[in-house]
Amino acid sequence: MIRRRIRLVQGLTLLSTGALAGAFGYGAANLVPTLTRGTSRWLAGGAGLLAVASFLITRLGNVPINGRIKQWAATSAPADHAEILARWEAFNYARTAAAFAAFALLILLSLGGKMLAAEEVTG
């Protein structure tokens, strides 16, 4: 039962990492060469910052808690384990929201790129 949960979490981790990498790859290959200035540049910059935020939240928030949780397997869960798990979950929601917001900005740039470029030329 525990192995299934671990494999499920690993699968979800790989899926989310792949989605984030796909968003970056798509942006690097298709959007970055076409961005010039104005709104498009700000949206792309925002997507980049959100992606960095997602990484930092993971590295500085979730990873240290994961290390503590691994220790519980050898010993036992501390008395405040529910609070620790709630904090991990809050970090997880924050990094997920940042990653999906970055992806949404890339989609916006992709779908509305021509319209934004036209506004920048005329505006």
LUMMARDREN-181029 format. One record per residue (C-alpha): x, y, z; residue in three letters. Coordinates in steps of 0.1 Angstrom, whole numbers, plus 5000, padded with zeros to 4 digits. Example, Ala and Ser with C-alpha at 12.3 -4.5 7.8 and 13.67 -1.06 7.14 Angstrom:
% LUMMARDREN-181029
512349555078ALA513749895071SER
This chain:
% LUMMARDREN-181029
500050005000MET502850245009ILE504750154978ARG501750244956ARG501550584973ARG505150644968ILE504950544931ARG501850764927LEU503751064942VAL506750994920GLN504550974890GLY502851304898LEU506151464905THR507451354871LEU504251474854LEU504451814870SER508151844863THR507551744827GLY504752004823ALA506952274837LEU509852174815ALA507552164785GLY506352514792ALA509952634794PHE510952444762GLY507952584743TYR508652934755GLY512352904746ALA511752754711ALA508652954700ASN508153264721LEU511453404731VAL512653474695PRO509453664688THR509353884719LEU510454244714THR509154484740ARG506154614759GLY503454384772THR504954064757SER508254114774ARG506554184807TRP504453874805LEU507453654795ALA509453804824GLY506553734848GLY506353374836ALA510153344841GLY509853484876LEU506953254885LEU508952954873ALA511953064895VAL509553114924ALA508152764919SER511752614920PHE512752824951LEU509552724970ILE510252354962THR513952384971ARG513652595002LEU510152485014GLY509252135004ASN512651965002VAL513752035038PRO510351905050ILE510751595029ASN514051525047GLY512351545080ARG509551315069ILE512051055057LYS513451045093GLN510050945106TRP510350615088ALA513350525110ALA511850675142THR508350795146SER506351105137ALA506751405161PRO503851535181ALA503551835157ASP503551615126HIS500151745114ALA501452105115GLU504551995095ILE502351825069LEU500052125067ALA503152345060ARG504352105033TRP500952115017GLU500852495018ALA504252505000PHE502952244975ASN499952464967TYR502152774963ALA504652604940ARG501852444919THR500052774916ALA503252954906ALA504052684880ALA500652684865PHE500453074865ALA503753074845ALA502352824821PHE499153024817ALA501253334809LEU503053134782LEU499753024768ILE498553384768LEU501653484750LEU501253204725SER497653264717LEU497653644720GLY501153714708GLY500153854674LYS497454064690MET499954194716LEU502554264690ALA500054454668ALA499054674698GLU502754744706GLU503454864670VAL500355084668THR500455194705GLY
